[in-house]
């Protein structure tokens, strides 16, 4: 059975998390440094997103649950951008 586009996207989100997690501690969390590296290497969103509030002021790590909010928030932002662009 072939994977759907959504299943491929979810697999990519999870494998990208694990590509960076655990380098500085738990394999189940991303440190600030790991998250920053993920953003810089796997997202081409420009300088404005590279210094998120979590990287500046947040906790020292984020787990899978917190990380799952990140791509969801990006999806909403992209959707809003494209909706505004079409009007």
C-alpha positions as CSV (number, residue, x, y, z in Angstrom):
1,X,0.0,0.0,0.0
2,X,1.3,3.4,-0.9
3,X,1.7,6.2,1.6
4,X,-0.5,9.2,1.1
5,X,0.9,12.7,0.9
6,X,-0.2,13.4,4.4
7,X,1.4,10.3,5.8
8,X,4.7,11.2,4.0
9,X,4.5,14.7,5.5
10,X,3.9,13.3,9.0
11,X,6.8,10.8,8.6
12,X,9.0,13.7,7.6
13,X,8.0,15.8,10.6
14,X,8.8,12.9,13.0
15,X,12.1,11.8,11.3
16,X,13.3,15.4,11.2
17,X,12.7,15.7,15.0
18,X,14.7,12.6,15.6
19,X,17.4,13.7,13.2
20,X,18.3,16.5,15.7
21,X,17.1,15.3,19.1
22,X,19.3,13.5,21.5
23,X,22.6,15.1,20.4
24,X,22.7,16.9,23.8
25,X,20.7,14.7,26.0
26,X,17.4,12.9,25.7
27,X,16.4,11.5,22.3
28,X,12.8,12.5,23.2
29,X,13.6,16.3,23.4
30,X,15.2,19.0,21.4
31,X,17.6,21.4,23.2
32,X,17.5,25.1,22.2
33,X,20.7,24.4,20.2
34,X,19.2,21.4,18.5
35,X,16.0,23.3,17.6
36,X,17.9,26.2,16.3
37,X,20.0,23.9,14.1
38,X,16.8,22.2,12.8
39,X,15.3,25.6,11.9
40,X,18.5,26.8,10.2
41,X,19.1,23.6,8.2
42,X,15.7,22.3,7.4
43,X,13.6,25.4,7.1
44,X,14.2,28.2,4.5
45,X,12.0,30.8,6.2
46,X,14.5,33.6,6.5
47,X,16.1,35.3,9.4
48,X,12.8,36.5,11.0
49,X,11.9,33.0,12.3
50,X,15.3,31.9,13.3
51,X,15.1,33.7,16.7
52,X,11.8,32.4,18.0
53,X,10.8,33.3,21.6
54,X,11.5,29.7,22.7
55,X,15.1,30.0,21.5
56,X,15.5,33.3,23.3
57,X,13.5,32.9,26.5
58,X,11.8,29.5,26.6
59,X,12.7,26.3,28.3
60,X,16.0,24.6,27.7
61,X,14.3,21.8,25.7
62,X,11.1,20.9,23.9
63,X,9.6,17.4,23.7
64,X,7.6,15.8,20.9
65,X,4.3,17.4,22.0
66,X,5.8,20.9,22.0
67,X,7.6,20.2,18.7
68,X,4.3,19.0,17.1
69,X,2.8,22.5,17.7
70,X,5.7,24.1,15.7
71,X,4.9,22.6,12.2
72,X,1.2,23.1,12.9
73,X,1.7,26.8,13.6
74,X,3.8,27.0,10.4
75,X,0.9,25.4,8.5
76,X,-1.5,28.0,9.8
77,X,0.9,30.8,9.0
78,X,1.5,29.6,5.4
79,X,-2.3,29.2,4.9
80,X,-2.9,32.7,6.1
81,X,-0.2,34.0,3.9
82,X,-1.5,32.3,0.8
83,X,-5.1,33.3,1.5
84,X,-4.1,36.9,1.9
85,X,-2.0,36.7,-1.3
86,X,-5.0,35.4,-3.3
87,X,-7.2,38.3,-2.3
